[in-house]
């Protein structure tokens, strides 16, 4: 076997093929025992032999070739299990994120619907002033210029809108919203 080690280290394909034929079934058996899957065992067996060839320069004559091959097989299996755990963790995080986004979108849709219902209860100019100020962030002065009214009238519209909206007890989320967007 030390001849095979030497030959494989030097890049001899024939020696590698012989080792592959000699040890393929045993390596496959090892993976099948650990994974209970024919497909996974075959894939890992291929990976182990690919690693044996790729890292042939690390082979040493200090240990039998089968010992070195099974060390490669063991690290291949550990890498596979780590990847599986990582993939599962990532998949769970992905599903959690998707679920949270769906919940947020549903909540946002409900809030938007409530907002629309409440704002439609305001007279048109008061609604426009309120939306421009509290939801779009325009100042009283900017709104006054845009609507050709005085800043004092804008202030009065905002004040009346807040009083009217505070009358809708079924909309506490809306009141939180208007306080968040509060700006002069």
Residue pairs with C-beta under 8 A, 6 or more apart in sequence:
1 64
1 65
1 66
2 61
2 65
3 15
4 15
4 18
4 19
4 65
5 59
5 60
5 61
5 65
5 68
6 61
7 14
7 15
7 16
8 15
8 16
8 19
8 52
8 53
8 56
8 59
9 56
9 57
9 59
11 56
16 52
16 53
16 56
19 52
19 65
19 69
20 49
23 66
23 69
24 45
24 49
26 66
27 45
27 48
27 49
27 69
27 70
27 73
28 41
28 42
28 45
30 70
30 73
30 77
31 40
31 41
31 42
31 44
31 45
31 48
31 73
31 77
32 38
32 41
34 77
35 41
35 44
35 77
35 80
40 80
44 73
44 76
44 77
44 80
45 73
47 76
47 80
48 69
48 72
48 73
48 76
51 72
51 75
51 76
52 59
52 68
52 69
52 72
55 72
59 65
59 68
60 68
111 173
111 174
111 177
114 171
114 173
114 174
115 174
115 177
118 165
118 168
118 171
118 174
119 127
119 130
119 131
120 127
121 164
121 168
122 130
122 161
122 164
122 165
125 147
125 157
126 157
126 160
126 161
126 164
127 161
128 147
129 143
129 147
129 154
129 157
129 158
129 161
130 157
130 158
130 161
132 138
132 142
132 143
132 146
133 139
133 140
133 143
133 154
133 158
133 183
134 158
134 178
134 181
134 182
134 183
135 181
137 181
137 183
138 146
139 183
139 184
140 151
140 154
140 155
140 158
140 184
141 151
143 149
143 151
143 154
144 150
144 151
144 153
144 154
147 154
162 178
165 171
165 174
165 175
165 178
166 175
168 174
